[in-house]
Amino acid sequence: MTTFIEARAEAKAREVAAETDAKIAARDATVERKIRAREAEAELARKRAETALAEREAKAAAKDAEAARKAQRRAQRREARAARRSEALASVIGYARGNAPAVYSAGIYGMALYVAVSGQISVATERGWPVLIGIGMAAFLEGTALSMALTAHQQRLKGERALTPRVMTWVAAGFAAAINFGAHADDLVMAAVLGASSLAAIVVWEVRSGAKHRDALRRLGLIPDPPERFGWRRWVRYPRSTFAAWSLDVRSRAGTGAAELLARVDADRTERQAAKAAERREAEATRTAERDAKTAERAARRDAAKLARSERKATKGADRTAKDVATDRPDAGVSAKPRRRARTATAKSKRAMADDAALVAKLRAIAEETGTAVSINRARTELGVGTSRAKRLLTLAAASATDPAAEASN
């Protein structure tokens, strides 16, 4: 039979065993939780590691892709630069081939300017001046000439003469050349080269600028068209006609404004010559009319004297006939014939005077129609008379024009 103490000890043992089992179960649970926590941490670490690895791989891939893109862009930029360089080089070569005079002129201008500027800088340095002063002096001298040349060219394109800037251009260039020459006068070769370089720079620029804008200046009428060329063979074979054609070309080649002025001069000269010719013709006509009038007057006086003599003779014959008839002379029949002749002469004289009056009226009508004096040749042609009678009629016409009483008597 189990006693109380044994039961109690057994109950205590069971209680201790239960507590032990509980503690063991709690420890097992704790260990299990720790194990699970560690496993979770390990899984989390593994996942983190995998994520970090994936991120690193992604970053590396992105970096590689970016590097590849950059390399591609660099290659494209290199290709583009090479293409641009090739295109620019081709453009430069094409421009140089198509504009060889301009390129060569620019090169010569640059070299001449460099030589002139270096000479002026050496002038400053030899005197102990700073290099900047020499550069400023060179820029002032050469720049003044160039700025005046540019100003003159701009004004010429606007149709102006640009005399002041053109004169200042050569004054500045000559002053720069004189400085270069005078400062290196101990070495004549160097002085000549440096002085010529200052002049050559502006000469090259002026010539090239004029050639480049020649069409524009010709359109503005500032310069004439190019002269004609006849060839040396024509000069040798036909020198006179060629010289005449060349003179005509020189005379006709002028700018628009100059051509207008020359046309005005020619028109004025033509008007003066026409006026002088008209004055000469008028004076000649006046002299001719006066000479014809004097000649006609002399002829009229001669004809009047002849007519008076013939009338006196006729009167004397009539008187003799009358005396013969009065005295019943046997030869009275013979004297009748002179009486008839006298009557015939008197009738003819009257008819001639009537014809003269008609012809004089015709001459005056011709003079009024033309407004000038009638010449002897025209009077002879228009009236159909001889020279002597034409002169006499002209005299009568002139006398009747100045003396209305004479006209009335006629």
C-alpha positions in Angstrom: 0.0 0.0 0.0 1.3 3.4 -1.1 1.8 5.8 1.6 1.2 9.5 1.6 4.8 10.4 1.5 5.4 8.2 -1.5 2.4 9.7 -3.2 3.6 13.1 -2.4 7.0 12.4 -3.6 5.6 10.9 -6.8 3.4 13.9 -7.3 6.4 16.1 -6.8 8.4 14.0 -9.1 5.8 14.2 -11.7 5.6 18.0 -11.1 9.3 18.3 -11.5 9.2 16.2 -14.6 6.4 18.3 -16.0 8.3 21.5 -15.2 11.4 19.9 -16.8 9.5 18.9 -19.8 8.0 22.4 -20.0 11.4 24.0 -19.7 12.8 21.6 -22.3 9.9 22.3 -24.6 10.4 26.1 -24.0 14.1 25.7 -24.7 13.4 23.7 -27.7 10.9 26.3 -28.9 13.3 29.0 -28.2 16.1 27.2 -30.0 13.7 26.4 -32.9 12.7 30.1 -33.0 16.3 31.1 -33.1 17.0 28.5 -35.7 14.1 29.7 -37.8 15.2 33.3 -37.2 18.7 32.5 -38.2 17.4 30.6 -41.2 15.3 33.6 -42.1 18.2 35.9 -41.6 20.3 33.6 -43.7 17.6 33.5 -46.4 17.3 37.3 -46.2 21.1 37.7 -46.5 21.1 35.3 -49.4 18.3 37.2 -51.1 20.1 40.5 -50.3 23.2 39.0 -51.7 21.4 37.8 -54.8 19.7 41.3 -55.1 23.0 43.1 -54.7 24.6 40.7 -57.2 21.7 41.4 -59.6 22.0 45.1 -59.1 25.8 44.9 -59.6 25.3 42.9 -62.7 22.6 45.3 -63.9 24.8 48.3 -63.2 27.7 46.7 -64.9 25.4 45.9 -67.9 24.1 49.5 -67.9 27.7 50.8 -67.6 28.8 48.6 -70.5 25.8 49.7 -72.5 26.5 53.3 -71.7 30.1 52.8 -72.5 29.1 51.2 -75.8 26.7 54.1 -76.5 29.4 56.6 -75.6 31.9 54.7 -77.8 29.3 54.7 -80.6 28.6 58.4 -80.1 32.3 59.1 -80.1 32.7 57.1 -83.3 29.8 59.0 -84.8 31.2 62.3 -83.8 34.6 61.3 -85.2 32.9 60.3 -88.4 30.9 63.5 -88.5 34.0 65.6 -87.8 35.9 63.7 -90.4 33.0 64.3 -92.9 32.8 68.0 -91.9 36.6 68.3 -92.4 36.4 66.5 -95.7 33.5 68.7 -96.8 35.2 71.9 -95.6 38.4 70.8 -97.3 36.5 70.1 -100.5 34.7 73.4 -100.2 38.0 75.2 -99.7 39.6 73.4 -102.6 36.6 74.1 -104.8 36.5 77.8 -103.8 40.3 78.0 -104.4 39.9 76.4 -107.8 37.0 78.6 -108.8 38.4 81.8 -107.3 42.1 81.4 -107.7 42.8 85.1 -108.3 41.0 86.0 -105.1 42.8 83.3 -103.1 46.2 84.3 -104.4 45.5 88.0 -103.9 44.4 87.3 -100.3 47.6 85.3 -99.8 49.8 88.1 -101.3 47.9 90.7 -99.3 48.4 88.8 -96.1 52.1 88.3 -96.7 52.7 91.9 -97.7 50.8 93.0 -94.6 52.8 90.7 -92.4 56.1 92.0 -93.8 55.0 95.6 -93.4 53.8 95.1 -89.9 57.0 93.2 -88.9 59.0 96.1 -90.3 57.1 98.6 -88.3 57.3 96.5 -85.1 61.1 96.3 -85.6 61.2 100.1 -85.9 59.6 100.4 -82.5 61.8 97.7 -80.8 65.0 99.1 -82.2 64.2 102.4 -80.4 63.6 100.6 -77.1 59.8 100.8 -77.3 57.6 97.9 -76.1 56.3 95.4 -78.6 52.8 96.5 -77.9 53.6 100.0 -79.1 55.0 98.6 -82.3 51.9 96.5 -82.9 49.7 99.5 -82.2 51.7 101.7 -84.5 51.5 99.1 -87.3 47.8 98.6 -86.7 47.2 102.4 -86.8 49.2 102.9 -90.0 48.1 99.9 -92.0 44.5 100.0 -90.5 44.1 103.6 -91.5 44.9 102.9 -95.1 42.6 99.8 -95.1 39.7 101.6 -93.4 39.9 104.6 -95.8 40.0 102.1 -98.7 36.9 100.4 -97.4 35.1 103.7 -96.9 36.0 104.8 -100.4 34.8 101.5 -101.9 31.5 101.7 -100.0 30.9 105.3 -101.2 31.7 104.3 -104.8 29.2 101.6 -104.7 26.6 104.2 -103.7 27.5 106.3 -106.7 29.8 108.8 -105.1 33.3 109.8 -106.2 34.8 109.2 -102.7 37.7 111.5 -103.5 38.7 112.3 -99.9 38.9 108.7 -98.6 40.7 107.6 -101.7 43.3 110.3 -101.2 43.6 109.5 -97.5 44.1 105.8 -98.4 47.3 106.6 -100.4 48.5 109.2 -98.0 48.3 106.6 -95.1 50.0 103.9 -97.3 52.7 106.3 -98.5 53.3 107.4 -94.9 53.7 103.8 -93.7 56.0 103.0 -96.6 58.1 106.1 -95.9 58.5 105.0 -92.2 59.6 101.5 -93.2 62.0 102.8 -95.8 63.4 105.6 -93.7 63.9 103.4 -90.6 65.9 100.8 -92.6 67.7 103.2 -94.9 71.1 101.7 -93.9 70.1 98.5 -95.7 68.6 99.6 -99.0 67.4 96.2 -100.0 65.5 95.7 -96.7 64.2 99.3 -96.9 62.9 98.8 -100.4 61.2 95.5 -99.5 59.5 96.9 -96.4 58.5 100.1 -98.1 57.1 98.2 -101.1 55.3 95.8 -98.9 53.3 98.7 -97.3 52.3 99.9 -100.8 51.8 96.4 -102.2 49.3 95.5 -99.6 46.9 98.4 -100.4 47.6 98.1 -104.1 46.6 94.4 -104.1 43.5 95.1 -102.1 42.5 98.0 -104.3 43.0 96.1 -107.6 41.2 93.0 -106.3 38.3 94.9 -104.8 37.9 96.9 -108.1 37.9 93.6 -110.1 35.5 91.9 -107.8 32.9 94.7 -107.8 33.5 95.8 -111.4 30.1 94.5 -112.6 28.3 96.4 -109.8 30.2 99.6 -110.6 29.4 99.1 -114.3 25.7 98.7 -113.5 25.8 101.9 -111.6 27.4 103.6 -114.6 30.5 104.6 -112.7 32.8 102.8 -115.2 32.3 102.2 -118.9 32.2 98.9 -120.7 35.5 97.2 -121.7 37.2 98.7 -124.7 37.1 97.0 -128.1 40.2 95.1 -129.3 41.2 95.3 -133.0 44.2 93.0 -133.1 47.8 93.8 -134.2 47.2 92.5 -137.7 44.5 95.1 -138.4 46.7 97.8 -136.9 49.4 96.8 -139.3 47.3 96.4 -142.4 44.7 99.2 -141.9 46.2 101.7 -139.5 44.1 104.7 -140.5 40.7 103.1 -140.3 41.7 101.2 -137.1 42.8 104.4 -135.5 39.6 106.1 -136.5 37.6 103.2 -135.0 39.7 103.3 -131.9 39.2 107.0 -131.5 35.4 106.5 -131.9 35.5 103.8 -129.2 37.4 106.0 -126.8 35.0 108.8 -127.5 31.9 106.7 -126.9 33.2 104.8 -123.8 32.0 106.7 -120.8 30.0 106.1 -117.7 26.3 107.0 -117.4 26.8 110.4 -115.8 29.8 111.3 -118.0 27.9 110.2 -121.1 25.0 112.5 -120.2 27.4 115.4 -119.7 29.2 114.7 -122.9 25.9 114.5 -124.7 24.9 117.8 -123.3 28.3 119.3 -124.4 27.8 117.8 -127.9 24.2 119.2 -128.0 25.5 122.6 -127.0 28.2 122.5 -129.5 25.8 121.4 -132.2 23.4 124.2 -131.3 26.3 126.8 -131.4 27.5 125.4 -134.7 23.9 125.5 -136.1 23.5 129.1 -134.8 26.8 130.1 -136.3 25.9 128.3 -139.6 22.6 130.1 -139.6 24.3 133.4 -139.0 26.8 132.7 -141.8 24.0 131.7 -144.2 22.0 134.8 -143.2 25.1 137.0 -143.7 25.9 135.3 -147.0 22.3 135.6 -148.1 22.4 139.3 -147.1 25.7 139.8 -148.9 24.4 137.9 -151.9 21.2 139.9 -152.0 23.1 143.2 -151.6 25.5 142.1 -154.4 22.6 141.0 -156.6 20.8 144.2 -155.8 23.8 146.3 -156.7 24.4 144.3 -159.9 20.7 144.5 -160.8 20.8 148.2 -160.1 23.8 148.7 -162.4 22.1 146.6 -165.0 18.8 148.5 -164.6 20.7 151.8 -165.0 22.4 150.4 -168.1 19.1 149.2 -169.5 17.5 152.5 -168.6 20.3 154.4 -170.4 19.9 152.2 -173.4 16.2 152.7 -173.4 16.6 156.4 -173.1 19.1 156.5 -176.0 16.7 154.4 -178.1 13.8 156.7 -177.2 16.0 159.8 -178.0 16.9 158.2 -181.3 13.3 157.4 -182.0 12.2 160.9 -181.1 14.9 162.4 -183.4 13.8 160.1 -186.2 10.1 161.1 -185.7 11.1 164.7 -185.7 13.0 164.4 -188.9 10.1 162.5 -190.5 7.7 165.2 -189.4 9.9 167.9 -190.9 10.2 165.9 -194.1 6.4 165.6 -194.3 6.0 169.3 -193.6 8.3 170.4 -196.3 6.9 167.9 -198.8 10.3 166.5 -199.6 10.4 163.9 -202.3 12.0 161.4 -199.9 9.0 161.8 -197.5 8.0 158.2 -198.3 11.4 157.1 -197.3 11.1 158.9 -193.9 7.8 157.2 -193.1 9.6 153.9 -192.3 11.6 155.4 -189.4 8.4 156.8 -188.0 6.8 153.4 -188.0 10.0 152.0 -186.4 9.8 154.7 -183.7 6.1 153.9 -183.0 7.0 150.2 -182.9 9.9 150.9 -180.4 7.6 152.9 -178.2 4.9 150.1 -178.2 7.6 147.6 -177.4 8.9 149.8 -174.5 5.4 150.0 -173.1 4.8 146.3 -173.3 8.2 145.6 -171.7 7.3 148.0 -168.9 4.0 146.1 -168.4 5.8 142.8 -168.4 8.4 144.1 -166.0 5.7 145.2 -163.6 4.1 141.7 -163.6 7.5 140.0 -163.2 8.5 142.4 -160.4 5.2 141.5 -158.6 6.0 137.8 -159.1 9.5 138.3 -157.6 8.0 140.1 -154.6 5.6 137.2 -154.1 8.5 134.7 -154.2 10.4 136.8 -151.7 7.4 137.0 -149.3 6.8 133.3 -149.6 10.4 132.2 -148.8 11.2 135.1 -146.4 14.6 135.6 -148.0 16.0 137.7 -150.8 15.7 136.1 -154.3 19.0 135.3 -156.0 19.7 136.1 -159.6 19.8 132.4 -160.6 16.4 131.8 -159.0 14.9 134.9 -160.6 16.2 133.8 -164.0 14.8 130.3 -163.5 11.4 131.3 -162.1 10.8 134.1 -164.6 12.4 132.6 -167.7 14.5 135.6 -168.5 18.2 136.4 -169.1 20.7 137.4 -166.6 20.7 141.1 -167.4 16.9 141.3 -167.3 16.8 139.2 -164.1 19.2 141.7 -162.5 17.1 144.7 -163.7 13.9 143.1 -162.4 15.6 142.4 -159.0 16.6 146.1 -158.8 13.1 147.2 -159.7 11.7 144.9 -157.0 14.1 146.2 -154.4 13.3 149.8 -155.4 9.6 149.1 -155.3 9.9 147.5 -151.9 11.6 150.5 -150.4 9.8 153.2 -152.4 6.1 152.8 -152.8 6.0 155.8 -155.1 8.3 154.0 -157.6 5.9 151.0 -157.5 2.9 153.3 -158.2 4.8 154.9 -161.1 5.6 151.4 -162.6 
